[in-house]
Amino acid sequence: MHPGDPMFLTFDGQTISYEGNSTVYPIFINEAAYYEKGTAMCFTEKHQITI
């Protein structure tokens, strides 16, 4: 997800955009285990490591 990309759509039709500063990759989307914590997803960042 890039800054400004649509992230959520509310029940009344409003779009909530991603407001971060860098590109992220969402994981664990809609996992039932995170419902009680109020977490919709986790974000990860891509890192390249040269060995």
ModelCIF file with pLDDT and N, C-alpha, C, O atoms, coordinates in Angstrom:
data_MODEL
#
_entry.id   MODEL 
#
_entity.id                         1 
_entity.type                       polymer 
_entity.pdbx_number_of_molecules   1 
#
_entity_poly.entity_id                      1 
_entity_poly.type                           'polypeptide(L)' 
_entity_poly.nstd_linkage                   no 
_entity_poly.nstd_monomer                   no 
_entity_poly.pdbx_seq_one_letter_code       MHPGDPMFLTFDGQTISYEGNSTVYPIFINEAAYYEKGTAMCFTEKHQITI 
_entity_poly.pdbx_seq_one_letter_code_can   MHPGDPMFLTFDGQTISYEGNSTVYPIFINEAAYYEKGTAMCFTEKHQITI 
_entity_poly.pdbx_strand_id                 A 
#
loop_
_entity_poly_seq.entity_id 
_entity_poly_seq.num 
_entity_poly_seq.mon_id 
_entity_poly_seq.hetero 
1 1  MET n 
1 2  HIS n 
1 3  PRO n 
1 4  GLY n 
1 5  ASP n 
1 6  PRO n 
1 7  MET n 
1 8  PHE n 
1 9  LEU n 
1 10 THR n 
1 11 PHE n 
1 12 ASP n 
1 13 GLY n 
1 14 GLN n 
1 15 THR n 
1 16 ILE n 
1 17 SER n 
1 18 TYR n 
1 19 GLU n 
1 20 GLY n 
1 21 ASN n 
1 22 SER n 
1 23 THR n 
1 24 VAL n 
1 25 TYR n 
1 26 PRO n 
1 27 ILE n 
1 28 PHE n 
1 29 ILE n 
1 30 ASN n 
1 31 GLU n 
1 32 ALA n 
1 33 ALA n 
1 34 TYR n 
1 35 TYR n 
1 36 GLU n 
1 37 LYS n 
1 38 GLY n 
1 39 THR n 
1 40 ALA n 
1 41 MET n 
1 42 CYS n 
1 43 PHE n 
1 44 THR n 
1 45 GLU n 
1 46 LYS n 
1 47 HIS n 
1 48 GLN n 
1 49 ILE n 
1 50 THR n 
1 51 ILE n 
#
_struct_asym.id          A 
_struct_asym.entity_id   1 
#
loop_
_ma_qa_metric.id 
_ma_qa_metric.mode 
_ma_qa_metric.name 
_ma_qa_metric.software_group_id 
_ma_qa_metric.type 
1 global pLDDT . pLDDT 
2 local  pLDDT . pLDDT 
#
_ma_qa_metric_global.metric_id      1 
_ma_qa_metric_global.metric_value   86.47 
_ma_qa_metric_global.model_id       1 
_ma_qa_metric_global.ordinal_id     1 
#
loop_
_ma_qa_metric_local.label_asym_id 
_ma_qa_metric_local.label_comp_id 
_ma_qa_metric_local.label_seq_id 
_ma_qa_metric_local.metric_id 
_ma_qa_metric_local.metric_value 
_ma_qa_metric_local.model_id 
_ma_qa_metric_local.ordinal_id 
A MET 1  2 93.00 1 1  
A HIS 2  2 95.00 1 2  
A PRO 3  2 95.00 1 3  
A GLY 4  2 95.00 1 4  
A ASP 5  2 95.00 1 5  
A PRO 6  2 94.00 1 6  
A MET 7  2 87.00 1 7  
A PHE 8  2 86.00 1 8  
A LEU 9  2 88.00 1 9  
A THR 10 2 89.00 1 10 
A PHE 11 2 91.00 1 11 
A ASP 12 2 94.00 1 12 
A GLY 13 2 93.00 1 13 
A GLN 14 2 95.00 1 14 
A THR 15 2 95.00 1 15 
A ILE 16 2 92.00 1 16 
A SER 17 2 95.00 1 17 
A TYR 18 2 93.00 1 18 
A GLU 19 2 93.00 1 19 
A GLY 20 2 91.00 1 20 
A ASN 21 2 93.00 1 21 
A SER 22 2 93.00 1 22 
A THR 23 2 94.00 1 23 
A VAL 24 2 94.00 1 24 
A TYR 25 2 92.00 1 25 
A PRO 26 2 87.00 1 26 
A ILE 27 2 84.00 1 27 
A PHE 28 2 79.00 1 28 
A ILE 29 2 75.00 1 29 
A ASN 30 2 71.00 1 30 
A GLU 31 2 66.00 1 31 
A ALA 32 2 70.00 1 32 
A ALA 33 2 64.00 1 33 
A TYR 34 2 68.00 1 34 
A TYR 35 2 70.00 1 35 
A GLU 36 2 74.00 1 36 
A LYS 37 2 75.00 1 37 
A GLY 38 2 74.00 1 38 
A THR 39 2 74.00 1 39 
A ALA 40 2 76.00 1 40 
A MET 41 2 81.00 1 41 
A CYS 42 2 82.00 1 42 
A PHE 43 2 87.00 1 43 
A THR 44 2 90.00 1 44 
A GLU 45 2 92.00 1 45 
A LYS 46 2 91.00 1 46 
A HIS 47 2 91.00 1 47 
A GLN 48 2 92.00 1 48 
A ILE 49 2 94.00 1 49 
A THR 50 2 96.00 1 50 
A ILE 51 2 92.00 1 51 
#
loop_
_atom_site.group_PDB 
_atom_site.id 
_atom_site.type_symbol 
_atom_site.label_atom_id 
_atom_site.label_alt_id 
_atom_site.label_comp_id 
_atom_site.label_asym_id 
_atom_site.label_entity_id 
_atom_site.label_seq_id 
_atom_site.pdbx_PDB_ins_code 
_atom_site.Cartn_x 
_atom_site.Cartn_y 
_atom_site.Cartn_z 
_atom_site.occupancy 
_atom_site.B_iso_or_equiv 
_atom_site.pdbx_formal_charge 
_atom_site.auth_seq_id 
_atom_site.auth_comp_id 
_atom_site.auth_asym_id 
_atom_site.auth_atom_id 
_atom_site.pdbx_PDB_model_num 
ATOM 1   N N  . MET A 1 1  ? 0.832   -1.151  0.000  1.00 93.00 ? 1  MET A N  1 
ATOM 2   C CA . MET A 1 1  ? 0.000   0.000   0.000  1.00 93.00 ? 1  MET A CA 1 
ATOM 3   C C  . MET A 1 1  ? 0.891   1.233   0.000  1.00 93.00 ? 1  MET A C  1 
ATOM 4   O O  . MET A 1 1  ? 1.848   1.327   0.768  1.00 93.00 ? 1  MET A O  1 
ATOM 5   N N  . HIS A 1 2  ? 0.560   2.169   -0.869 1.00 95.00 ? 2  HIS A N  1 
ATOM 6   C CA . HIS A 1 2  ? 1.323   3.409   -0.958 1.00 95.00 ? 2  HIS A CA 1 
ATOM 7   C C  . HIS A 1 2  ? 0.579   4.514   -0.213 1.00 95.00 ? 2  HIS A C  1 
ATOM 8   O O  . HIS A 1 2  ? -0.643  4.446   -0.080 1.00 95.00 ? 2  HIS A O  1 
ATOM 9   N N  . PRO A 1 3  ? 1.288   5.528   0.273  1.00 95.00 ? 3  PRO A N  1 
ATOM 10  C CA . PRO A 1 3  ? 0.599   6.652   0.923  1.00 95.00 ? 3  PRO A CA 1 
ATOM 11  C C  . PRO A 1 3  ? -0.500  7.209   0.013  1.00 95.00 ? 3  PRO A C  1 
ATOM 12  O O  . PRO A 1 3  ? -0.275  7.465   -1.170 1.00 95.00 ? 3  PRO A O  1 
ATOM 13  N N  . GLY A 1 4  ? -1.686  7.390   0.584  1.00 95.00 ? 4  GLY A N  1 
ATOM 14  C CA . GLY A 1 4  ? -2.833  7.885   -0.179 1.00 95.00 ? 4  GLY A CA 1 
ATOM 15  C C  . GLY A 1 4  ? -3.718  6.815   -0.777 1.00 95.00 ? 4  GLY A C  1 
ATOM 16  O O  . GLY A 1 4  ? -4.821  7.123   -1.227 1.00 95.00 ? 4  GLY A O  1 
ATOM 17  N N  . ASP A 1 5  ? -3.272  5.560   -0.798 1.00 95.00 ? 5  ASP A N  1 
ATOM 18  C CA . ASP A 1 5  ? -4.105  4.469   -1.323 1.00 95.00 ? 5  ASP A CA 1 
ATOM 19  C C  . ASP A 1 5  ? -5.326  4.264   -0.427 1.00 95.00 ? 5  ASP A C  1 
ATOM 20  O O  . ASP A 1 5  ? -5.230  4.430   0.789  1.00 95.00 ? 5  ASP A O  1 
ATOM 21  N N  . PRO A 1 6  ? -6.484  3.901   -1.018 1.00 94.00 ? 6  PRO A N  1 
ATOM 22  C CA . PRO A 1 6  ? -7.660  3.603   -0.202 1.00 94.00 ? 6  PRO A CA 1 
ATOM 23  C C  . PRO A 1 6  ? -7.414  2.365   0.652  1.00 94.00 ? 6  PRO A C  1 
ATOM 24  O O  . PRO A 1 6  ? -6.877  1.362   0.181  1.00 94.00 ? 6  PRO A O  1 
ATOM 25  N N  . MET A 1 7  ? -7.820  2.456   1.928  1.00 87.00 ? 7  MET A N  1 
ATOM 26  C CA . MET A 1 7  ? -7.560  1.361   2.857  1.00 87.00 ? 7  MET A CA 1 
ATOM 27  C C  . MET A 1 7  ? -8.859  0.740   3.365  1.00 87.00 ? 7  MET A C  1 
ATOM 28  O O  . MET A 1 7  ? -8.970  -0.483  3.436  1.00 87.00 ? 7  MET A O  1 
ATOM 29  N N  . PHE A 1 8  ? -9.833  1.562   3.716  1.00 86.00 ? 8  PHE A N  1 
ATOM 30  C CA . PHE A 1 8  ? -11.123 1.086   4.227  1.00 86.00 ? 8  PHE A CA 1 
ATOM 31  C C  . PHE A 1 8  ? -12.251 1.847   3.559  1.00 86.00 ? 8  PHE A C  1 
ATOM 32  O O  . PHE A 1 8  ? -12.066 2.975   3.103  1.00 86.00 ? 8  PHE A O  1 
ATOM 33  N N  . LEU A 1 9  ? -13.421 1.225   3.501  1.00 88.00 ? 9  LEU A N  1 
ATOM 34  C CA . LEU A 1 9  ? -14.640 1.862   3.048  1.00 88.00 ? 9  LEU A CA 1 
ATOM 35  C C  . LEU A 1 9  ? -15.633 1.763   4.193  1.00 88.00 ? 9  LEU A C  1 
ATOM 36  O O  . LEU A 1 9  ? -15.968 0.661   4.628  1.00 88.00 ? 9  LEU A O  1 
ATOM 37  N N  . THR A 1 10 ? -16.111 2.906   4.691  1.00 89.00 ? 10 THR A N  1 
ATOM 38  C CA . THR A 1 10 ? -17.036 2.909   5.824  1.00 89.00 ? 10 THR A CA 1 
ATOM 39  C C  . THR A 1 10 ? -18.430 2.495   5.358  1.00 89.00 ? 10 THR A C  1 
ATOM 40  O O  . THR A 1 10 ? -18.703 2.437   4.159  1.00 89.00 ? 10 THR A O  1 
ATOM 41  N N  . PHE A 1 11 ? -19.309 2.209   6.319  1.00 91.00 ? 11 PHE A N  1 
ATOM 42  C CA . PHE A 1 11 ? -20.673 1.804   5.986  1.00 91.00 ? 11 PHE A CA 1 
ATOM 43  C C  . PHE A 1 11 ? -21.451 2.909   5.278  1.00 91.00 ? 11 PHE A C  1 
ATOM 44  O O  . PHE A 1 11 ? -22.398 2.626   4.545  1.00 91.00 ? 11 PHE A O  1 
ATOM 45  N N  . ASP A 1 12 ? -21.056 4.176   5.491  1.00 94.00 ? 12 ASP A N  1 
ATOM 46  C CA . ASP A 1 12 ? -21.751 5.271   4.812  1.00 94.00 ? 12 ASP A CA 1 
ATOM 47  C C  . ASP A 1 12 ? -21.058 5.687   3.514  1.00 94.00 ? 12 ASP A C  1 
ATOM 48  O O  . ASP A 1 12 ? -21.379 6.736   2.957  1.00 94.00 ? 12 ASP A O  1 
ATOM 49  N N  . GLY A 1 13 ? -20.110 4.878   3.023  1.00 93.00 ? 13 GLY A N  1 
ATOM 50  C CA . GLY A 1 13 ? -19.505 5.089   1.721  1.00 93.00 ? 13 GLY A CA 1 
ATOM 51  C C  . GLY A 1 13 ? -18.268 5.972   1.687  1.00 93.00 ? 13 GLY A C  1 
ATOM 52  O O  . GLY A 1 13 ? -17.775 6.286   0.603  1.00 93.00 ? 13 GLY A O  1 
ATOM 53  N N  . GLN A 1 14 ? -17.751 6.383   2.840  1.00 95.00 ? 14 GLN A N  1 
ATOM 54  C CA . GLN A 1 14 ? -16.543 7.204   2.864  1.00 95.00 ? 14 GLN A CA 1 
ATOM 55  C C  . GLN A 1 14 ? -15.304 6.323   2.745  1.00 95.00 ? 14 GLN A C  1 
ATOM 56  O O  . GLN A 1 14 ? -15.264 5.224   3.298  1.00 95.00 ? 14 GLN A O  1 
ATOM 57  N N  . THR A 1 15 ? -14.298 6.805   2.027  1.00 95.00 ? 15 THR A N  1 
ATOM 58  C CA . THR A 1 15 ? -13.044 6.081   1.859  1.00 95.00 ? 15 THR A CA 1 
ATOM 59  C C  . THR A 1 15 ? -12.023 6.600   2.857  1.00 95.00 ? 15 THR A C  1 
ATOM 60  O O  . THR A 1 15 ? -11.818 7.809   2.972  1.00 95.00 ? 15 THR A O  1 
ATOM 61  N N  . ILE A 1 16 ? -11.385 5.692   3.577  1.00 92.00 ? 16 ILE A N  1 
ATOM 62  C CA . ILE A 1 16 ? -10.305 6.037   4.492  1.00 92.00 ? 16 ILE A CA 1 
ATOM 63  C C  . ILE A 1 16 ? -9.012  5.611   3.826  1.00 92.00 ? 16 ILE A C  1 
ATOM 64  O O  . ILE A 1 16 ? -8.831  4.437   3.501  1.00 92.00 ? 16 ILE A O  1 
ATOM 65  N N  . SER A 1 17 ? -8.111  6.565   3.622  1.00 95.00 ? 17 SER A N  1 
ATOM 66  C CA . SER A 1 17 ? -6.861  6.308   2.914  1.00 95.00 ? 17 SER A CA 1 
ATOM 67  C C  . SER A 1 17 ? -5.716  6.029   3.875  1.00 95.00 ? 17 SER A C  1 
ATOM 68  O O  . SER A 1 17 ? -5.738  6.446   5.033  1.00 95.00 ? 17 SER A O  1 
ATOM 69  N N  . TYR A 1 18 ? -4.726  5.321   3.373  1.00 93.00 ? 18 TYR A N  1 
ATOM 70  C CA . TYR A 1 18 ? -3.507  5.067   4.145  1.00 93.00 ? 18 TYR A CA 1 
ATOM 71  C C  . TYR A 1 18 ? -2.720  6.363   4.234  1.00 93.00 ? 18 TYR A C  1 
ATOM 72  O O  . TYR A 1 18 ? -2.428  6.983   3.211  1.00 93.00 ? 18 TYR A O  1 
ATOM 73  N N  . GLU A 1 19 ? -2.373  6.781   5.449  1.00 93.00 ? 19 GLU A N  1 
ATOM 74  C CA . GLU A 1 19 ? -1.706  8.059   5.665  1.00 93.00 ? 19 GLU A CA 1 
ATOM 75  C C  . GLU A 1 19 ? -0.245  7.916   6.079  1.00 93.00 ? 19 GLU A C  1 
ATOM 76  O O  . GLU A 1 19 ? 0.340   8.870   6.592  1.00 93.00 ? 19 GLU A O  1 
ATOM 77  N N  . GLY A 1 20 ? 0.348   6.763   5.870  1.00 91.00 ? 20 GLY A N  1 
ATOM 78  C CA . GLY A 1 20 ? 1.746   6.557   6.242  1.00 91.00 ? 20 GLY A CA 1 
ATOM 79  C C  . GLY A 1 20 ? 2.699   7.290   5.324  1.00 91.00 ? 20 GLY A C  1 
ATOM 80  O O  . GLY A 1 20 ? 2.288   7.907   4.341  1.00 91.00 ? 20 GLY A O  1 
ATOM 81  N N  . ASN A 1 21 ? 3.985   7.216   5.656  1.00 93.00 ? 21 ASN A N  1 
ATOM 82  C CA . ASN A 1 21 ? 5.015   7.905   4.889  1.00 93.00 ? 21 ASN A CA 1 
ATOM 83  C C  . ASN A 1 21 ? 5.765   7.008   3.912  1.00 93.00 ? 21 ASN A C  1 
ATOM 84  O O  . ASN A 1 21 ? 6.536   7.501   3.088  1.00 93.00 ? 21 ASN A O  1 
ATOM 85  N N  . SER A 1 22 ? 5.550   5.706   3.995  1.00 93.00 ? 22 SER A N  1 
ATOM 86  C CA . SER A 1 22 ? 6.285   4.780   3.141  1.00 93.00 ? 22 SER A CA 1 
ATOM 87  C C  . SER A 1 22 ? 5.349   3.676   2.652  1.00 93.00 ? 22 SER A C  1 
ATOM 88  O O  . SER A 1 22 ? 4.241   3.513   3.163  1.00 93.00 ? 22 SER A O  1 
ATOM 89  N N  . THR A 1 23 ? 5.807   2.929   1.665  1.00 94.00 ? 23 THR A N  1 
ATOM 90  C CA . THR A 1 23 ? 5.041   1.802   1.143  1.00 94.00 ? 23 THR A CA 1 
ATOM 91  C C  . THR A 1 23 ? 5.074   0.666   2.166  1.00 94.00 ? 23 THR A C  1 
ATOM 92  O O  . THR A 1 23 ? 6.132   0.331   2.699  1.00 94.00 ? 23 THR A O  1 
ATOM 93  N N  . VAL A 1 24 ? 3.916   0.084   2.433  1.00 94.00 ? 24 VAL A N  1 
ATOM 94  C CA . VAL A 1 24 ? 3.815   -1.028  3.376  1.00 94.00 ? 24 VAL A CA 1 
ATOM 95  C C  . VAL A 1 24 ? 3.036   -2.168  2.741  1.00 94.00 ? 24 VAL A C  1 
ATOM 96  O O  . VAL A 1 24 ? 2.341   -1.985  1.742  1.00 94.00 ? 24 VAL A O  1 
ATOM 97  N N  . TYR A 1 25 ? 3.162   -3.342  3.336  1.00 92.00 ? 25 TYR A N  1 
ATOM 98  C CA . TYR A 1 25 ? 2.493   -4.546  2.859  1.00 92.00 ? 25 TYR A CA 1 
ATOM 99  C C  . TYR A 1 25 ? 1.634   -5.086  3.995  1.00 92.00 ? 25 TYR A C  1 
ATOM 100 O O  . TYR A 1 25 ? 2.176   -5.570  4.988  1.00 92.00 ? 25 TYR A O  1 
ATOM 101 N N  . PRO A 1 26 ? 0.298   -5.016  3.876  1.00 87.00 ? 26 PRO A N  1 
ATOM 102 C CA . PRO A 1 26 ? -0.573  -5.496  4.948  1.00 87.00 ? 26 PRO A CA 1 
ATOM 103 C C  . PRO A 1 26 ? -0.606  -7.026  5.008  1.00 87.00 ? 26 PRO A C  1 
ATOM 104 O O  . PRO A 1 26 ? -0.639  -7.703  3.980  1.00 87.00 ? 26 PRO A O  1 
ATOM 105 N N  . ILE A 1 27 ? -0.595  -7.547  6.228  1.00 84.00 ? 27 ILE A N  1 
ATOM 106 C CA . ILE A 1 27 ? -0.700  -8.994  6.459  1.00 84.00 ? 27 ILE A CA 1 
ATOM 107 C C  . ILE A 1 27 ? -1.693  -9.228  7.588  1.00 84.00 ? 27 ILE A C  1 
ATOM 108 O O  . ILE A 1 27 ? -2.105  -8.279  8.255  1.00 84.00 ? 27 ILE A O  1 
ATOM 109 N N  . PHE A 1 28 ? -2.075  -10.457 7.805  1.00 79.00 ? 28 PHE A N  1 
ATOM 110 C CA . PHE A 1 28 ? -3.032  -10.859 8.837  1.00 79.00 ? 28 PHE A CA 1 
ATOM 111 C C  . PHE A 1 28 ? -4.335  -10.060 8.718  1.00 79.00 ? 28 PHE A C  1 
ATOM 112 O O  . PHE A 1 28 ? -4.894  -9.621  9.723  1.00 79.00 ? 28 PHE A O  1 
ATOM 113 N N  . ILE A 1 29 ? -4.808  -9.879  7.496  1.00 75.00 ? 29 ILE A N  1 
ATOM 114 C CA . ILE A 1 29 ? -6.018  -9.090  7.275  1.00 75.00 ? 29 ILE A CA 1 
ATOM 115 C C  . ILE A 1 29 ? -7.240  -9.866  7.757  1.00 75.00 ? 29 ILE A C  1 
ATOM 116 O O  . ILE A 1 29 ? -7.470  -11.007 7.356  1.00 75.00 ? 29 ILE A O  1 
ATOM 117 N N  . ASN A 1 30 ? -8.018  -9.219  8.630  1.00 71.00 ? 30 ASN A N  1 
ATOM 118 C CA . ASN A 1 30 ? -9.272  -9.773  9.153  1.00 71.00 ? 30 ASN A CA 1 
ATOM 119 C C  . ASN A 1 30 ? -9.073  -11.079 9.917  1.00 71.00 ? 30 ASN A C  1 
ATOM 120 O O  . ASN A 1 30 ? -9.949  -11.943 9.903  1.00 71.00 ? 30 ASN A O  1 
ATOM 121 N N  . GLU A 1 31 ? -7.942  -11.230 10.576 1.00 66.00 ? 31 GLU A N  1 
ATOM 122 C CA . GLU A 1 31 ? -7.713  -12.431 11.382 1.00 66.00 ? 31 GLU A CA 1 
ATOM 123 C C  . GLU A 1 31 ? -8.592  -12.390 12.627 1.00 66.00 ? 31 GLU A C  1 
ATOM 124 O O  . GLU A 1 31 ? -8.576  -11.405 13.364 1.00 66.00 ? 31 GLU A O  1 
ATOM 125 N N  . ALA A 1 32 ? -9.352  -13.442 12.864 1.00 70.00 ? 32 ALA A N  1 
ATOM 126 C CA . ALA A 1 32 ? -10.249 -13.498 14.014 1.00 70.00 ? 32 ALA A CA 1 
ATOM 127 C C  . ALA A 1 32 ? -9.501  -13.346 15.334 1.00 70.00 ? 32 ALA A C  1 
ATOM 128 O O  . ALA A 1 32 ? -10.058 -12.822 16.299 1.00 70.00 ? 32 ALA A O  1 
ATOM 129 N N  . ALA A 1 33 ? -8.265  -13.789 15.391 1.00 64.00 ? 33 ALA A N  1 
ATOM 130 C CA . ALA A 1 33 ? -7.488  -13.717 16.626 1.00 64.00 ? 33 ALA A CA 1 
ATOM 131 C C  . ALA A 1 33 ? -7.213  -12.272 17.049 1.00 64.00 ? 33 ALA A C  1 
ATOM 132 O O  . ALA A 1 33 ? -6.965  -12.016 18.227 1.00 64.00 ? 33 ALA A O  1 
ATOM 133 N N  . TYR A 1 34 ? -7.253  -11.328 16.110 1.00 68.00 ? 34 TYR A N  1 
ATOM 134 C CA . TYR A 1 34 ? -6.960  -9.931  16.427 1.00 68.00 ? 34 TYR A CA 1 
ATOM 135 C C  . TYR A 1 34 ? -8.216  -9.099  16.660 1.00 68.00 ? 34 TYR A C  1 
ATOM 136 O O  . TYR A 1 34 ? -8.112  -7.916  16.982 1.00 68.00 ? 34 TYR A O  1 
ATOM 137 N N  . TYR A 1 35 ? -9.385  -9.682  16.507 1.00 70.00 ? 35 TYR A N  1 
ATOM 138 C CA . TYR A 1 35 ? -10.643 -8.940  16.648 1.00 70.00 ? 35 TYR A CA 1 
ATOM 139 C C  . TYR A 1 35 ? -10.762 -8.289  18.014 1.00 70.00 ? 35 TYR A C  1 
ATOM 140 O O  . TYR A 1 35 ? -11.103 -7.110  18.114 1.00 70.00 ? 35 TYR A O  1 
ATOM 141 N N  . GLU A 1 36 ? -10.488 -9.035  19.049 1.00 74.00 ? 36 GLU A N  1 
ATOM 142 C CA . GLU A 1 36 ? -10.643 -8.509  20.417 1.00 74.00 ? 36 GLU A CA 1 
ATOM 143 C C  . GLU A 1 36 ? -9.665  -7.379  20.723 1.00 74.00 ? 36 GLU A C  1 
ATOM 144 O O  . GLU A 1 36 ? -9.904  -6.590  21.637 1.00 74.00 ? 36 GLU A O  1 
ATOM 145 N N  . LYS A 1 37 ? -8.575  -7.291  19.978 1.00 75.00 ? 37 LYS A N  1 
ATOM 146 C CA . LYS A 1 37 ? -7.589  -6.230  20.172 1.00 75.00 ? 37 LYS A CA 1 
ATOM 147 C C  . LYS A 1 37 ? -7.886  -5.007  19.309 1.00 75.00 ? 37 LYS A C  1 
ATOM 148 O O  . LYS A 1 37 ? -7.200  -3.992  19.430 1.00 75.00 ? 37 LYS A O  1 
ATOM 149 N N  . GLY A 1 38 ? -8.896  -5.084  18.443 1.00 74.00 ? 38 GLY A N  1 
ATOM 150 C CA . GLY A 1 38 ? -9.245  -3.970  17.572 1.00 74.00 ? 38 GLY A CA 1 
ATOM 151 C C  . GLY A 1 38 ? -8.245  -3.749  16.453 1.00 74.00 ? 38 GLY A C  1 
ATOM 152 O O  . GLY A 1 38 ? -8.111  -2.633  15.951 1.00 74.00 ? 38 GLY A O  1 
ATOM 153 N N  . THR A 1 39 ? -7.537  -4.807  16.056 1.00 74.00 ? 39 THR A N  1 
ATOM 154 C CA . THR A 1 39 ? -6.537  -4.700  14.998 1.00 74.00 ? 39 THR A CA 1 
ATOM 155 C C  . THR A 1 39 ? -7.109  -5.278  13.703 1.00 74.00 ? 39 THR A C  1 
ATOM 156 O O  . THR A 1 39 ? -7.495  -6.446  13.657 1.00 74.00 ? 39 THR A O  1 
ATOM 157 N N  . ALA A 1 40 ? -7.160  -4.454  12.648 1.00 76.00 ? 40 ALA A N  1 
ATOM 158 C CA . ALA A 1 40 ? -7.705  -4.917  11.374 1.00 76.00 ? 40 ALA A CA 1 
ATOM 159 C C  . ALA A 1 40 ? -6.653  -5.620  10.538 1.00 76.00 ? 40 ALA A C  1 
ATOM 160 O O  . ALA A 1 40 ? -6.970  -6.537  9.780  1.00 76.00 ? 40 ALA A O  1 
ATOM 161 N N  . MET A 1 41 ? -5.380  -5.189  10.673 1.00 81.00 ? 41 MET A N  1 
ATOM 162 C CA . MET A 1 41 ? -4.287  -5.784  9.907  1.00 81.00 ? 41 MET A CA 1 
ATOM 163 C C  . MET A 1 41 ? -2.969  -5.308  10.500 1.00 81.00 ? 41 MET A C  1 
ATOM 164 O O  . MET A 1 41 ? -2.934  -4.361  11.286 1.00 81.00 ? 41 MET A O  1 
ATOM 165 N N  . CYS A 1 42 ? -1.904  -5.964  10.121 1.00 82.00 ? 42 CYS A N  1 
ATOM 166 C CA . CYS A 1 42 ? -0.552  -5.534  10.497 1.00 82.00 ? 42 CYS A CA 1 
ATOM 167 C C  . CYS A 1 42 ? 0.154   -5.090  9.229  1.00 82.00 ? 42 CYS A C  1 
ATOM 168 O O  . CYS A 1 42 ? -0.078  -5.641  8.153  1.00 82.00 ? 42 CYS A O  1 
ATOM 169 N N  . PHE A 1 43 ? 1.019   -4.089  9.359  1.00 87.00 ? 43 PHE A N  1 
ATOM 170 C CA . PHE A 1 43 ? 1.787   -3.604  8.223  1.00 87.00 ? 43 PHE A CA 1 
ATOM 171 C C  . PHE A 1 43 ? 3.227   -4.065  8.316  1.00 87.00 ? 43 PHE A C  1 
ATOM 172 O O  . PHE A 1 43 ? 3.809   -4.094  9.400  1.00 87.00 ? 43 PHE A O  1 
ATOM 173 N N  . THR A 1 44 ? 3.796   -4.424  7.186  1.00 90.00 ? 44 THR A N  1 
ATOM 174 C CA . THR A 1 44 ? 5.210   -4.789  7.118  1.00 90.00 ? 44 THR A CA 1 
ATOM 175 C C  . THR A 1 44 ? 5.882   -3.916  6.066  1.00 90.00 ? 44 THR A C  1 
ATOM 176 O O  . THR A 1 44 ? 5.228   -3.387  5.167  1.00 90.00 ? 44 THR A O  1 
ATOM 177 N N  . GLU A 1 45 ? 7.188   -3.775  6.190  1.00 92.00 ? 45 GLU A N  1 
ATOM 178 C CA . GLU A 1 45 ? 7.961   -3.037  5.201  1.00 92.00 ? 45 GLU A CA 1 
ATOM 179 C C  . GLU A 1 45 ? 8.947   -3.996  4.545  1.00 92.00 ? 45 GLU A C  1 
ATOM 180 O O  . GLU A 1 45 ? 9.427   -4.933  5.183  1.00 92.00 ? 45 GLU A O  1 
ATOM 181 N N  . LYS A 1 46 ? 9.248   -3.762  3.275  1.00 91.00 ? 46 LYS A N  1 
ATOM 182 C CA . LYS A 1 46 ? 10.153  -4.604  2.535  1.00 91.00 ? 46 LYS A CA 1 
ATOM 183 C C  . LYS A 1 46 ? 11.583  -4.117  2.755  1.00 91.00 ? 46 LYS A C  1 
ATOM 184 O O  . LYS A 1 46 ? 11.879  -2.931  2.604  1.00 91.00 ? 46 LYS A O  1 
ATOM 185 N N  . HIS A 1 47 ? 12.455  -5.041  3.110  1.00 91.00 ? 47 HIS A N  1 
ATOM 186 C CA . HIS A 1 47 ? 13.873  -4.750  3.272  1.00 91.00 ? 47 HIS A CA 1 
ATOM 187 C C  . HIS A 1 47 ? 14.673  -5.772  2.471  1.00 91.00 ? 47 HIS A C  1 
ATOM 188 O O  . HIS A 1 47 ? 14.397  -6.969  2.548  1.00 91.00 ? 47 HIS A O  1 
ATOM 189 N N  . GLN A 1 48 ? 15.637  -5.325  1.721  1.00 92.00 ? 48 GLN A N  1 
ATOM 190 C CA . GLN A 1 48 ? 16.483  -6.232  0.937  1.00 92.00 ? 48 GLN A CA 1 
ATOM 191 C C  . GLN A 1 48 ? 17.844  -6.308  1.617  1.00 92.00 ? 48 GLN A C  1 
ATOM 192 O O  . GLN A 1 48 ? 18.479  -5.292  1.902  1.00 92.00 ? 48 GLN A O  1 
ATOM 193 N N  . ILE A 1 49 ? 18.268  -7.531  1.866  1.00 94.00 ? 49 ILE A N  1 
ATOM 194 C CA . ILE A 1 49 ? 19.546  -7.766  2.527  1.00 94.00 ? 49 ILE A CA 1 
ATOM 195 C C  . ILE A 1 49 ? 20.469  -8.510  1.554  1.00 94.00 ? 49 ILE A C  1 
ATOM 196 O O  . ILE A 1 49 ? 20.106  -9.554  1.012  1.00 94.00 ? 49 ILE A O  1 
ATOM 197 N N  . THR A 1 50 ? 21.632  -7.970  1.349  1.00 96.00 ? 50 THR A N  1 
ATOM 198 C CA . THR A 1 50 ? 22.632  -8.613  0.480  1.00 96.00 ? 50 THR A CA 1 
ATOM 199 C C  . THR A 1 50 ? 23.601  -9.375  1.338  1.00 96.00 ? 50 THR A C  1 
ATOM 200 O O  . THR A 1 50 ? 24.173  -8.833  2.284  1.00 96.00 ? 50 THR A O  1 
ATOM 201 N N  . ILE A 1 51 ? 23.788  -10.642 1.006  1.00 92.00 ? 51 ILE A N  1 
ATOM 202 C CA . ILE A 1 51 ? 24.704  -11.494 1.793  1.00 92.00 ? 51 ILE A CA 1 
ATOM 203 C C  . ILE A 1 51 ? 25.915  -11.835 0.940  1.00 92.00 ? 51 ILE A C  1 
ATOM 204 O O  . ILE A 1 51 ? 26.814  -12.540 1.398  1.00 92.00 ? 51 ILE A O  1 
#
